[in-house]
Amino acid sequence: MLQVGDTYETDFIITQNQVNAFAELSGDKNPLHINADFAATTNFKSPIVHGIFTSAIISKILGMEFPGPGTFYLSQKLDFKRAIYPDKRYTVKLEIKEIREGKHIAIISTQYFETETGRNRIVLDGEAEVKNLEQIP
């Protein structure tokens, strides 16, 4: 059973091919995400990952690893601090902040850090509220 203070951390990379596939699936073909020539004219200088696609990393971890299978979202807050770029390494860190005992609900901080450059700057800050009958007391 999970407890307040438990953490999970892993690195991830979202590739440009994955961004292109997400653009096709979602219909969000904003050239900022898929066109390097267009993105070069913006303050980002190169394509960036769709914000909502970046949150899929959190969903994968919650549903498959921490807490794991059977977990479902009640809510997710996301504060995008900096752009996430394809083909760069980032670290995701989750921490159990609160457990609502008997309700099987946890409040989990969800943060991404820029790690490829060595700066370790926060790029996404958020909080998930999830339920899992087997992993959360």
N, CA, C and O of each residue as an XYZ file, in Angstrom:
548
protein
N       0.836     -1.196      0.000
C       0.000      0.000      0.000
C       0.875      1.251      0.000
O       1.899      1.323      0.680
N       0.447      2.210     -0.768
C       1.171      3.474     -0.834
C       0.952      4.296      0.421
O      -0.058      4.168      1.113
N       1.943      5.155      0.694
C       1.888      6.032      1.856
C       2.267      7.448      1.434
O       2.919      7.647      0.409
N       1.853      8.422      2.229
C       2.274      9.802      2.000
C       3.802      9.842      2.027
O       4.438      9.263      2.908
N       4.366     10.527      1.058
C       5.814     10.642      0.949
C       6.439      9.676     -0.050
O       7.582      9.875     -0.459
N       5.709      8.626     -0.453
C       6.237      7.704     -1.461
C       6.449      8.476     -2.767
O       5.660      9.350     -3.127
N       7.539      8.128     -3.466
C       7.878      8.827     -4.699
C       8.147      7.848     -5.835
O       8.389      6.660     -5.619
N       8.098      8.382     -7.041
C       8.423      7.633     -8.249
C       9.135      8.603     -9.182
O       8.719      9.754     -9.314
N      10.199      8.153     -9.827
C      10.954      9.000    -10.739
C      11.470      8.172    -11.905
O      11.922      7.041    -11.724
N      11.400      8.743    -13.105
C      11.947      8.084    -14.289
C      12.231      9.134    -15.357
O      11.666     10.228    -15.331
N      13.097      8.797    -16.280
C      13.389      9.663    -17.415
C      12.510      9.275    -18.595
O      12.043      8.140    -18.688
N      12.289     10.224    -19.489
C      11.535      9.944    -20.710
C      12.007     10.853    -21.834
O      12.575     11.920    -21.603
N      11.760     10.407    -23.035
C      11.997     11.185    -24.251
C      10.755     11.008    -25.128
O      10.287      9.888    -25.332
N      10.235     12.106    -25.638
C       9.154     12.057    -26.624
C       9.794     12.405    -27.962
O      10.397     13.469    -28.102
N       9.669     11.530    -28.932
C      10.306     11.751    -30.227
C       9.439     12.610    -31.142
O       8.234     12.747    -30.933
N      10.073     13.180    -32.155
C       9.315     13.952    -33.142
C       8.336     13.050    -33.876
O       7.243     13.494    -34.229
N       8.700     11.796    -34.115
C       7.762     10.866    -34.757
C       6.522     10.659    -33.896
O       5.414     10.568    -34.425
N       6.690     10.584    -32.577
C       5.534     10.452    -31.683
C       4.679     11.718    -31.721
O       3.451     11.636    -31.709
N       5.317     12.883    -31.767
C       4.583     14.154    -31.866
C       3.768     14.174    -33.162
O       2.599     14.561    -33.162
N       4.390     13.757    -34.253
C       3.681     13.721    -35.542
C       2.487     12.770    -35.483
O       1.416     13.086    -36.002
N       2.665     11.608    -34.854
C       1.570     10.645    -34.720
C       0.450     11.225    -33.855
O      -0.727     11.045    -34.166
N       0.809     11.920    -32.772
C      -0.204     12.545    -31.925
C      -0.961     13.616    -32.710
O      -2.177     13.747    -32.566
N      -0.257     14.376    -33.533
C      -0.915     15.401    -34.357
C      -1.961     14.760    -35.274
O      -3.056     15.295    -35.448
N      -1.615     13.625    -35.849
C      -2.569     12.909    -36.705
C      -3.756     12.392    -35.908
O      -4.905     12.561    -36.316
N      -3.475     11.757    -34.764
C      -4.550     11.179    -33.944
C      -5.482     12.241    -33.375
O      -6.700     12.062    -33.361
N      -4.910     13.341    -32.907
C      -5.713     14.369    -32.239
C      -6.326     15.364    -33.223
O      -7.330     16.009    -32.918
N      -5.719     15.484    -34.398
C      -6.157     16.506    -35.345
C      -5.511     17.850    -35.093
O      -5.740     18.791    -35.853
N      -4.697     17.969    -34.033
C      -3.997     19.221    -33.739
C      -2.700     19.244    -34.538
O      -1.651     18.796    -34.076
N      -2.804     19.779    -35.746
C      -1.650     19.839    -36.641
C      -1.040     21.239    -36.672
O      -0.529     21.677    -37.703
N      -1.095     21.925    -35.555
C      -0.476     23.238    -35.416
C       0.977     23.125    -35.889
O       1.715     22.276    -35.389
N       1.400     23.958    -36.837
C       2.759     23.841    -37.365
C       3.841     24.054    -36.303
O       4.992     23.666    -36.508
N       3.487     24.655    -35.192
C       4.454     24.822    -34.103
C       4.974     23.473    -33.614
O       6.082     23.387    -33.085
N       4.178     22.425    -33.791
C       4.552     21.094    -33.317
C       5.200     20.219    -34.395
O       5.982     19.323    -34.078
N       4.879     20.476    -35.656
C       5.283     19.514    -36.698
C       6.070     20.115    -37.865
O       6.503     19.382    -38.754
N       6.258     21.415    -37.875
C       6.942     22.051    -38.998
C       8.150     22.831    -38.489
O       8.006     23.898    -37.892
N       9.345     22.287    -38.731
C      10.575     22.906    -38.216
C      10.793     24.303    -38.791
O      11.265     25.189    -38.079
N      10.457     24.517    -40.067
C      10.636     25.835    -40.681
C       9.740     26.867    -40.008
O      10.175     27.977    -39.704
N       8.475     26.487    -39.778
C       7.564     27.402    -39.089
C       8.040     27.664    -37.660
O       8.112     28.814    -37.227
N       8.363     26.595    -36.931
C       8.770     26.733    -35.526
C      10.019     27.594    -35.390
O      10.187     28.274    -34.379
N      10.893     27.577    -36.385
C      12.116     28.385    -36.352
C      11.811     29.877    -36.318
O      12.645     30.666    -35.874
N      10.626     30.275    -36.783
C      10.244     31.692    -36.794
C       9.628     32.139    -35.469
O       9.311     33.316    -35.296
N       9.458     31.203    -34.535
C       8.851     31.518    -33.243
C       9.927     31.668    -32.173
O      11.105     31.402    -32.414
N       9.504     32.095    -30.992
C      10.464     32.213    -29.889
C      10.964     30.852    -29.398
O      11.927     30.797    -28.633
N      10.331     29.753    -29.820
C      10.781     28.410    -29.422
C      11.939     27.920    -30.284
O      12.738     27.096    -29.836
N      12.038     28.420    -31.522
C      13.121     28.121    -32.468
C      13.083     26.730    -33.092
O      13.750     26.498    -34.100
N      12.329     25.808    -32.525
C      12.160     24.469    -33.107
C      10.836     23.911    -32.598
O      10.267     24.444    -31.645
N      10.332     22.830    -33.230
C       9.041     22.283    -32.809
C       9.021     21.910    -31.320
O      10.027     21.490    -30.749
N       7.856     22.077    -30.726
C       7.644     21.691    -29.328
C       6.554     20.621    -29.266
O       5.740     20.486    -30.179
N       6.560     19.872    -28.178
C       5.570     18.820    -27.958
C       4.254     19.465    -27.538
O       4.252     20.433    -26.777
N       3.135     18.934    -28.028
C       1.809     19.388    -27.584
C       1.754     19.280    -26.054
O       2.166     18.266    -25.492
N       1.256     20.301    -25.393
C       1.156     20.271    -23.938
C       0.370     19.076    -23.433
O       0.805     18.391    -22.507
N      -0.780     18.823    -24.032
C      -1.625     17.733    -23.543
C      -0.990     16.380    -23.812
O      -1.221     15.432    -23.063
N      -0.194     16.274    -24.868
C       0.512     15.018    -25.136
C       1.551     14.756    -24.051
O       1.754     13.610    -23.651
N       2.212     15.813    -23.571
C       3.205     15.608    -22.510
C       2.566     14.994    -21.267
O       3.209     14.232    -20.545
N       1.314     15.325    -21.022
C       0.650     14.789    -19.824
C       0.368     13.296    -19.938
O       0.067     12.649    -18.935
N       0.459     12.742    -21.140
C       0.248     11.305    -21.322
C       1.304     10.488    -20.577
O       1.052      9.342    -20.204
N       2.473     11.067    -20.361
C       3.517     10.381    -19.585
C       3.005     10.142    -18.165
O       3.191      9.059    -17.609
N       2.369     11.140    -17.589
C       1.815     11.007    -16.238
C       0.743      9.923    -16.230
O       0.733      9.062    -15.350
N      -0.149      9.963    -17.200
C      -1.224      8.979    -17.282
C      -0.666      7.560    -17.359
O      -1.164      6.652    -16.692
N       0.371      7.375    -18.179
C       0.996      6.045    -18.314
C       1.552      5.568    -16.975
O       1.341      4.420    -16.581
N       2.258      6.447    -16.285
C       2.862      6.065    -15.000
C       1.780      5.735    -13.975
O       1.862      4.717    -13.288
N       0.771      6.594    -13.874
C      -0.290      6.366    -12.890
C      -1.015      5.050    -13.163
O      -1.320      4.303    -12.233
N      -1.286      4.771    -14.417
C      -2.060      3.583    -14.762
C      -1.270      2.292    -14.816
O      -1.840      1.207    -14.694
N       0.040      2.399    -14.997
C       0.834      1.190    -15.196
C       1.891      0.941    -14.120
O       2.304     -0.202    -13.925
N       2.340      1.994    -13.412
C       3.486      1.831    -12.533
C       3.290      2.353    -11.109
O       3.643      1.666    -10.150
N       2.734      3.554    -10.957
C       2.662      4.210     -9.643
C       1.413      5.058     -9.570
O       1.430      6.173    -10.092
N       0.336      4.612     -8.963
C       0.123      3.393     -8.210
C       0.083      2.126     -9.053
O       0.484      1.067     -8.570
N      -0.393      2.198    -10.311
C      -0.384      1.021    -11.164
C      -1.765      0.647    -11.674
O      -2.707      1.432    -11.565
N      -1.888     -0.576    -12.241
C      -3.157     -1.018    -12.828
C      -4.349     -0.833    -11.876
O      -4.264     -1.093    -10.676
N      -5.441     -0.381    -12.453
C      -6.649     -0.124    -11.670
C      -6.784      1.329    -11.257
O      -7.839      1.738    -10.771
N      -5.727      2.119    -11.445
C      -5.778      3.536    -11.085
C      -6.580      4.294    -12.129
O      -6.449      4.059    -13.330
N      -7.414      5.206    -11.647
C      -8.096      6.088    -12.590
C      -8.103      7.514    -12.070
O      -8.119      7.768    -10.866
N      -8.091      8.439    -13.031
C      -8.058      9.872    -12.741
C      -9.373     10.354    -12.163
O     -10.448      9.932    -12.590
N      -9.276     11.238    -11.193
C     -10.404     12.052    -10.768
C     -10.191     13.477    -11.261
O     -11.138     14.167    -11.637
N      -8.905     13.915    -11.255
C      -8.579     15.233    -11.812
C      -7.072     15.331    -12.036
O      -6.286     14.561    -11.483
N      -6.700     16.298    -12.860
C      -5.286     16.586    -13.115
C      -5.139     18.074    -13.364
O      -5.810     18.631    -14.233
N      -4.264     18.722    -12.604
C      -3.910     20.120    -12.839
C      -2.542     20.132    -13.508
O      -1.660     19.357    -13.138
N      -2.365     21.006    -14.490
C      -1.088     21.122    -15.195
C      -0.726     22.589    -15.338
O      -1.546     23.402    -15.764
N       0.503     22.925    -14.982
C       1.024     24.278    -15.153
C       2.289     24.150    -16.000
O       3.321     23.679    -15.521
N       2.200     24.571    -17.257
C       3.314     24.451    -18.187
C       4.275     25.619    -17.972
O       3.959     26.756    -18.323
N       5.429     25.347    -17.404
C       6.418     26.386    -17.073
C       7.332     26.702    -18.254
O       7.702     27.857    -18.465
N       7.694     25.680    -19.018
C       8.577     25.809    -20.170
C       8.141     24.793    -21.223
O       7.440     23.829    -20.918
N       8.559     25.019    -22.447
C       8.234     24.090    -23.526
C       9.003     22.785    -23.348
O      10.100     22.759    -22.790
N       8.402     21.710    -23.833
C       9.073     20.418    -23.904
C       9.364     20.164    -25.381
O       8.479     20.253    -26.233
N      10.619     19.849    -25.658
C      11.082     19.669    -27.027
C      11.230     18.188    -27.360
O      11.675     17.398    -26.527
N      10.854     17.816    -28.581
C      11.049     16.421    -28.993
C      12.527     16.031    -28.958
O      13.422     16.852    -29.159
N      12.739     14.748    -28.694
C      14.069     14.144    -28.745
C      15.029     14.676    -27.685
O      16.245     14.573    -27.848
N      14.502     15.239    -26.609
C      15.305     15.679    -25.463
C      14.887     14.858    -24.243
O      13.741     14.418    -24.140
N      15.816     14.661    -23.338
C      15.552     13.856    -22.135
C      14.999     14.747    -21.009
O      15.500     15.838    -20.737
N      13.950     14.229    -20.376
C      13.323     14.887    -19.230
C      13.154     13.861    -18.114
O      13.179     12.654    -18.355
N      12.984     14.353    -16.903
C      12.714     13.490    -15.754
C      11.339     13.832    -15.215
O      10.999     15.006    -15.063
N      10.552     12.813    -14.928
C       9.258     12.999    -14.290
C       9.383     12.511    -12.850
O       9.950     11.451    -12.584
N       8.845     13.304    -11.931
C       8.859     12.947    -10.506
C       7.440     13.053     -9.962
O       6.773     14.076    -10.117
N       6.994     11.978     -9.322
C       5.686     11.959     -8.679
C       5.876     11.711     -7.198
O       6.770     10.966     -6.796
N       5.033     12.338     -6.381
C       5.094     12.128     -4.931
C       3.683     12.139     -4.354
O       2.866     13.002     -4.675
N       3.420     11.155     -3.491
C       2.134     11.108     -2.790
C       2.126     12.221     -1.745
O       2.929     12.210     -0.813
N       1.225     13.170     -1.903
C       1.120     14.310     -0.988
C       0.038     14.107      0.071
O       0.143     14.604      1.192
N      -1.001     13.368     -0.309
C      -2.132     13.179      0.613
C      -2.833     11.883      0.245
O      -2.923     11.521     -0.928
N      -3.324     11.194      1.257
C      -4.160     10.011      1.041
C      -5.448     10.201      1.814
O      -5.428     10.547      2.995
N      -6.556      9.977      1.154
C      -7.865     10.029      1.808
C      -8.227      8.600      2.188
O      -8.858      7.870      1.424
N      -7.812      8.229      3.381
C      -7.953      6.851      3.879
C      -9.402      6.391      3.801
O     -10.331      7.139      4.108
N      -9.566      5.161      3.389
C     -10.885      4.566      3.269
C     -11.589      4.899      1.970
O     -12.526      4.209      1.566
N     -11.134      5.964      1.313
C     -11.723      6.341      0.023
C     -10.844      5.890     -1.137
O     -11.252      5.960     -2.297
N      -9.623      5.422     -0.817
C      -8.676      4.931     -1.823
C      -8.276      6.018     -2.811
O      -8.049      5.753     -3.992
N      -8.192      7.254     -2.303
C      -7.854      8.413     -3.136
C      -6.515      8.979     -2.688
O      -6.238      9.091     -1.494
N      -5.685      9.336     -3.675
C      -4.400      9.978     -3.389
C      -4.280     11.263     -4.202
O      -4.751     11.355     -5.335
N      -3.637     12.245     -3.590
C      -3.237     13.471     -4.275
C      -1.738     13.319     -4.523
O      -0.963     13.110     -3.590
N      -1.343     13.425     -5.784
C       0.035     13.153     -6.183
C       0.583     14.357     -6.941
O      -0.013     14.805     -7.920
N       1.728     14.881     -6.482
C       2.375     15.947     -7.242
C       2.980     15.329     -8.498
O       3.504     14.215     -8.465
N       2.901     16.067     -9.604
C       3.390     15.593    -10.896
C       4.285     16.683    -11.481
O       3.809     17.767    -11.820
N       5.572     16.395    -11.599
C       6.512     17.399    -12.084
C       7.448     16.816    -13.135
O       7.855     15.657    -13.053
N       7.782     17.646    -14.128
C       8.786     17.296    -15.126
C       9.956     18.260    -14.962
O       9.780     19.442    -14.668
N      11.152     17.717    -15.160
C      12.364     18.517    -15.081
C      13.189     18.349    -16.346
O      13.292     17.253    -16.897
N      13.773     19.448    -16.797
C      14.678     19.437    -17.941
C      16.003     18.866    -17.445
O      16.676     19.492    -16.626
N      16.377     17.711    -17.922
C      17.595     17.076    -17.416
C      18.698     16.966    -18.452
O      19.868     16.830    -18.095
N      18.346     17.023    -19.733
C      19.363     16.839    -20.776
C      20.429     17.922    -20.734
O      21.601     17.648    -20.990
N      20.036     19.140    -20.414
C      20.994     20.251    -20.390
C      21.760     20.321    -19.075
O      22.710     21.094    -18.952
N      21.359     19.527    -18.097
C      22.002     19.575    -16.793
C      21.472     20.683    -15.898
O      21.931     20.838    -14.766
N      20.514     21.452    -16.390
C      19.973     22.574    -15.600
C      18.984     22.114    -14.530
O      18.827     22.767    -13.498
N      18.322     20.990    -14.781
C      17.330     20.447    -13.850
C      16.223     21.451    -13.525
O      15.730     21.495    -12.398
N      15.835     22.259    -14.521
C      14.759     23.242    -14.327
C      13.409     22.564    -14.461
O      13.244     21.633    -15.249
N      12.442     23.039    -13.683
C      11.092     22.501    -13.781
C      10.451     23.007    -15.075
O      10.538     24.191    -15.400
N       9.804     22.090    -15.813
C       9.125     22.474    -17.044
C       7.616     22.269    -16.949
O       6.856     22.904    -17.680
N       7.183     21.393    -16.060
C       5.756     21.157    -15.844
C       5.543     20.910    -14.358
O       6.281     20.153    -13.728
N       4.531     21.554    -13.814
C       4.191     21.373    -12.404
C       2.699     21.080    -12.333
O       1.894     21.782    -12.944
N       2.338     20.058    -11.598
C       0.928     19.722    -11.531
C       0.587     18.872    -10.331
O       1.409     18.615     -9.452
N      -0.665     18.446    -10.334
C      -1.167     17.626     -9.233
C      -2.284     16.746     -9.779
O      -3.194     17.218    -10.460
N      -2.195     15.472     -9.468
C      -3.223     14.519     -9.884
C      -3.997     14.041     -8.669
O      -3.436     13.865     -7.587
N      -5.279     13.837     -8.859
C      -6.115     13.179     -7.859
C      -6.567     11.879     -8.504
O      -7.231     11.882     -9.541
N      -6.192     10.752     -7.869
C      -6.481      9.453     -8.451
C      -7.086      8.521     -7.415
O      -7.004      8.752     -6.209
N      -7.697      7.456     -7.929
C      -8.288      6.440     -7.067
C      -7.764      5.084     -7.510
O      -7.653      4.806     -8.704
N      -7.437      4.230     -6.518
C      -7.012      2.868     -6.786
C      -7.400      2.037     -5.575
O      -6.884      2.247     -4.478
N      -8.309      1.094     -5.776
C      -8.856      0.310     -4.658
C      -7.842     -0.643     -4.037
O      -7.998     -1.038     -2.881
N      -6.801     -1.021     -4.786
C      -5.857     -1.994     -4.264
C      -4.553     -1.397     -3.757
O      -3.927     -1.974     -2.868
N      -4.127     -0.269     -4.289
C      -2.830      0.302     -3.934
C      -2.904      1.477     -2.957
O      -1.905      1.832     -2.332
N      -4.067      2.067     -2.830
C      -4.229      3.229     -1.948
C      -5.185      2.832     -0.821
O      -6.299      2.374     -1.075
N      -4.737      3.012      0.425
C      -5.600      2.588      1.562
C      -6.906      3.371      1.655
O      -7.713      3.123      2.550
